[in-house]
């Protein structure tokens, strides 16, 4: 399909208050094989543009009511129409008039009386430029779509790998098969419950709830770097205890190397906070850094509580009420009392 055929998909709009000028331009443009429509005022032209977007706008400058300059200013000021090329037509040849037209976003300037070859040459140039610009934008749009799809695929592949590693780490630690699934679901439910609290409603958005749901299972991914026999021992030496505690640094380091897209970084940043700080205690007695209270990232506080709940009601076989009673003994010590209180209120929704 050549340029002329493509341009027939949209009309060329001629605006002039003098009928003979419109007729002359229409005939010149029709000889080129293009469709052309005309308007006798800027106001009428705007109505026609709203109904059907032209490929090119040729407008007289001096007209009753709205001038060509004002018409151009309106067209270029609208996001929907700003890409329409505007060519001014006028009997004026003063350089100041030409400069003003260009300053408003005009693409060209044709003076009267019209010379058929000049009009056709300039109309043809701007139609081809406009078509090339449209094709370039469409190409860029398709390229961006392709890049975004590839990034999403890369992000998903990395998430799949992370979950596979997290599953191995959980198995090495002898967690029950459904532990990671329960931790994910329960962390999300607790975060949703926190949205209803005036203390946390400004900190927990819907996207945060979704993110913590997919990031929580990666809390102990660092266990992939700790020997299985050490993870499964009941009693540890000081050296072995330090090795186990190092899983927080290992997990955070592993996750820190995976930043790519903005959305993905939200997930990774949350996962890093969880992996690094979910063993910190509210009173500062935890590890690895011994931070306390609000210095502990909120996501890590949530997963700390849900991790304990899932462990007590899973591997240790306590029922819901027994698990909560045990955890409440550590309110203000291991856990944020406000979050633990919300946990009890929504506990019937937990698995």
C-alpha positions in Angstrom: 0.0 0.0 0.0 1.6 3.3 -1.1 1.4 6.6 0.7 -1.5 8.0 -1.4 -3.7 4.9 -0.7 -3.0 5.2 3.0 -3.7 8.8 3.2 -7.1 8.3 1.6 -8.1 6.7 5.0 -8.4 10.3 6.3 -9.4 13.6 4.8 -7.6 16.8 4.3 -9.4 19.8 5.8 -9.3 23.3 4.2 -10.4 26.3 6.3 -11.0 29.6 4.6 -13.8 32.2 4.9 -13.5 33.0 1.1 -15.4 30.4 -0.9 -13.3 30.8 -4.1 -10.1 30.0 -2.1 -11.7 26.8 -0.7 -12.8 25.8 -4.2 -9.4 26.4 -5.7 -7.6 24.4 -3.0 -10.1 21.6 -3.1 -9.5 21.2 -6.9 -5.7 21.3 -6.5 -5.8 18.6 -3.8 -8.3 16.4 -5.5 -6.0 16.3 -8.5 -3.5 14.6 -6.2 -6.1 11.8 -5.5 -6.8 12.8 -1.9 -10.2 13.3 -0.2 -10.7 16.9 0.8 -13.4 18.7 2.9 -13.7 22.4 3.7 -15.0 24.8 6.4 -15.7 28.5 6.2 -14.6 29.3 9.8 -12.4 28.1 12.6 -15.5 27.2 14.7 -16.9 25.0 12.0 -13.5 23.4 11.5 -13.3 22.4 15.1 -16.7 20.7 14.9 -15.6 18.8 11.8 -12.3 17.7 13.5 -14.2 16.3 16.5 -16.4 14.2 14.1 -13.6 13.0 11.9 -9.8 13.5 12.4 -8.2 14.9 9.3 -4.7 13.9 8.1 -3.8 17.5 7.3 -5.2 20.9 8.1 -4.8 23.9 5.8 -6.1 27.1 7.4 -6.3 30.7 6.4 -4.9 33.1 9.0 -7.2 36.2 8.7 -10.8 35.1 9.2 -13.8 36.6 11.0 -14.2 35.3 14.5 -11.6 32.6 15.2 -8.3 33.3 13.3 -6.1 30.6 11.9 -3.6 31.2 14.6 -6.3 30.6 17.3 -7.5 27.5 15.5 -3.9 26.2 15.4 -3.4 27.0 19.1 -6.5 25.0 20.0 -5.6 22.0 17.8 -2.0 21.9 19.1 -3.2 22.2 22.7 -5.4 19.1 22.6 -3.7 15.8 23.2 -6.1 14.1 20.7 -5.4 16.5 17.8 -1.9 17.9 18.4 -0.3 15.6 15.9 -2.4 17.0 13.0 0.0 19.0 10.7 -1.2 22.6 10.3 -0.3 24.5 7.1 -1.1 28.2 7.1 -2.5 29.8 3.9 -2.4 33.6 3.6 -1.9 36.6 1.3 0.6 37.9 3.9 4.3 37.3 3.4 5.6 39.3 6.3 8.3 37.2 8.1 6.7 38.0 11.5 3.5 36.3 10.4 5.4 33.3 9.3 7.5 33.1 12.5 4.3 33.5 14.6 2.7 30.6 12.7 5.7 28.3 13.4 5.8 29.3 17.0 2.2 28.0 17.4 3.2 24.7 16.0 2.4 25.3 12.3 4.2 22.9 9.9 4.4 25.2 6.8 3.2 28.4 5.2 1.6 28.8 1.7 1.0 32.2 0.3 -1.7 33.4 -2.1 -2.3 33.4 -5.0 -2.0 29.6 -5.1 0.5 27.9 -7.4 -0.8 24.4 -8.0 2.6 22.8 -8.1 3.7 24.5 -4.9 0.5 23.5 -3.0 0.7 19.9 -4.2 4.4 19.6 -3.4 3.9 20.9 0.2 0.8 19.0 0.8 2.5 15.8 -0.4 5.5 16.4 1.8 3.4 16.9 5.0 1.2 14.0 4.3 4.2 11.7 3.9 5.8 13.1 7.0 2.7 12.6 9.0 2.3 9.1 7.7 5.9 8.3 8.5 5.4 9.7 12.0 2.3 7.6 12.6 4.1 4.5 11.4 7.1 5.2 13.6 4.8 5.7 16.7 3.0 2.4 15.9 6.3 0.7 15.5 7.5 2.1 18.8 4.2 1.0 20.4 4.6 -2.5 19.2 8.2 -2.6 20.2 7.3 -1.4 23.7 4.5 -4.1 23.9 7.1 -6.7 22.9 9.6 -5.5 25.4 7.0 -5.4 28.2 6.0 -8.9 27.4 9.6 -10.1 27.4 10.2 -8.4 30.8 7.0 -10.0 32.2 8.2 -13.3 31.0 11.6 -12.8 32.5 10.0 -11.7 35.8 7.8 -14.7 35.9 10.7 -17.0 35.1 12.7 -15.5 37.9 9.7 -15.8 40.3 9.3 -19.5 39.3 13.0 -20.1 40.1 12.7 -18.3 43.4 9.7 -20.3 44.4 11.5 -23.5 43.4 14.4 -22.5 45.6 12.1 -21.6 48.4 10.4 -25.0 48.2 13.8 -26.7 48.3 14.7 -24.6 51.4 11.4 -25.5 53.1 11.9 -29.2 52.4 15.5 -29.0 53.7 14.0 -27.5 56.9 11.5 -30.4 57.1 8.5 -28.0 56.8 5.2 -29.7 56.0 4.2 -29.6 52.3 1.6 -26.9 52.6 3.6 -24.6 54.9 4.5 -22.1 52.2 1.0 -22.0 50.8 -0.5 -21.4 54.2 2.1 -18.7 55.0 1.3 -16.9 51.8 -2.5 -17.0 52.3 -2.4 -16.1 56.0 0.0 -13.2 55.5 -2.3 -11.8 52.9 -5.4 -12.2 55.1 -3.6 -10.5 58.1 -2.5 -7.6 55.8 -6.2 -7.2 54.6 -7.3 -7.1 58.3 -4.7 -4.4 58.9 -6.4 -2.2 56.2 -9.4 -1.9 58.5 -7.3 -0.5 61.4 -6.7 3.3 61.7 -3.2 2.5 62.8 -2.3 0.7 59.5 -4.8 1.8 56.9 -2.5 4.3 55.3 0.4 1.8 55.2 -1.3 -1.2 53.7 -2.7 -0.7 50.2 -4.4 -3.3 48.0 -1.2 -3.7 45.9 0.8 -4.1 49.2 -1.6 -6.9 50.2 -1.1 -8.7 46.9 2.7 -8.2 47.1 3.1 -9.6 50.6 1.0 -12.6 49.5 3.5 -13.5 46.8 6.6 -12.4 48.7 6.0 -14.1 52.1 6.9 -17.7 50.9 10.4 -16.4 50.2 11.1 -15.6 53.9 13.4 -18.6 54.4 14.9 -18.9 50.9 18.3 -18.3 52.5 18.1 -21.7 54.0 19.2 -23.0 50.6 22.7 -22.0 51.7 22.6 -23.8 55.0 23.4 -27.5 55.2 20.3 -29.7 55.6 21.8 -31.7 58.5 22.3 -28.4 60.4 18.7 -27.2 59.7 17.3 -30.4 61.0 19.3 -30.7 64.2 17.4 -30.2 67.5 20.4 -28.8 69.4 22.9 -26.5 67.7 26.4 -25.4 68.7 27.1 -21.7 68.8 28.8 -22.0 65.4 25.8 -23.9 63.9 23.4 -21.4 65.4 25.3 -18.6 63.7 25.2 -20.6 60.4 21.5 -21.0 60.7 21.0 -17.3 61.4 23.0 -16.4 58.4 20.1 -17.5 56.2 18.6 -14.0 56.6 21.7 -12.4 55.0 21.9 -15.2 52.3 18.3 -14.7 51.3 18.5 -10.9 51.2 21.6 -11.1 49.0 20.1 -13.6 46.7 17.0 -11.4 46.2 19.0 -8.1 45.9 20.5 -9.3 42.6 17.1 -9.7 40.8 15.9 -6.1 40.3 14.6 -5.3 36.7 11.3 -3.6 36.2 9.5 -1.2 38.6 6.6 -3.6 39.4 9.0 -6.4 39.9 11.2 -4.3 42.1 8.2 -3.7 44.5 7.9 -7.5 44.8 11.7 -8.0 45.3 12.1 -5.1 47.8 9.3 -6.5 49.9 10.7 -10.0 49.6 14.1 -8.7 50.7 12.7 -7.0 53.7 10.9 -10.2 54.7 13.9 -12.5 54.2 16.3 -10.2 56.0 14.2 -9.1 59.0 11.5 -11.7 59.7 13.6 -12.9 62.7 13.9 -9.4 64.3 11.9 -9.0 67.6 9.8 -6.1 68.6 12.0 -5.5 71.7 15.2 -5.6 69.7 16.3 -9.1 70.8 16.2 -10.7 67.4 18.6 -11.0 64.5 20.5 -10.2 62.3 20.7 -6.5 63.2 18.9 -6.3 66.5 16.5 -3.6 65.3 13.3 -2.9 67.2 9.7 -1.8 66.9 8.9 0.4 63.9 12.4 0.1 62.6 11.5 -3.5 61.6 9.9 -3.4 58.1 6.1 -3.9 58.3 6.1 -6.8 55.9 8.7 -8.6 58.1 6.5 -8.0 61.2 3.5 -9.6 59.4 5.4 -12.6 58.2 7.1 -13.1 61.6 3.6 -13.4 63.2 2.2 -15.6 60.5 5.3 -17.8 60.3 5.0 -18.5 64.0 1.2 -19.2 63.7 1.7 -21.6 60.7 4.5 -23.4 62.6 2.5 -23.8 65.8 -0.6 -25.0 64.0 1.3 -27.1 61.5 4.4 -29.0 62.6 3.7 -28.5 66.3 0.0 -29.5 66.0 -1.6 -26.8 68.3 -5.1 -25.7 67.5 -5.9 -22.1 66.6 -6.7 -20.9 70.1 -3.7 -22.6 71.7 -1.3 -21.1 69.1 -2.7 -17.6 69.7 -2.3 -18.0 73.5 1.3 -19.0 73.1 2.0 -16.1 70.7 0.3 -13.6 73.0 2.9 -14.4 75.7 5.4 -12.7 73.4 3.3 -9.6 72.6 5.7 -6.7 72.9 8.6 -9.0 73.1 8.7 -10.8 69.7 5.7 -9.3 68.1 4.1 -6.0 67.5 1.1 -6.0 69.9 -1.1 -4.0 67.6 -0.6 -6.5 64.7 -1.0 -9.5 67.0 -4.3 -8.0 68.3 -5.6 -7.8 64.7 -4.4 -11.4 64.1 -6.6 -12.6 66.9 -9.6 -10.7 65.5 -9.3 -12.2 62.0 -8.0 -15.6 63.2 -11.1 -17.5 62.1 -10.2 -16.7 58.5 -6.7 -18.3 58.9 -5.8 -21.7 57.8 
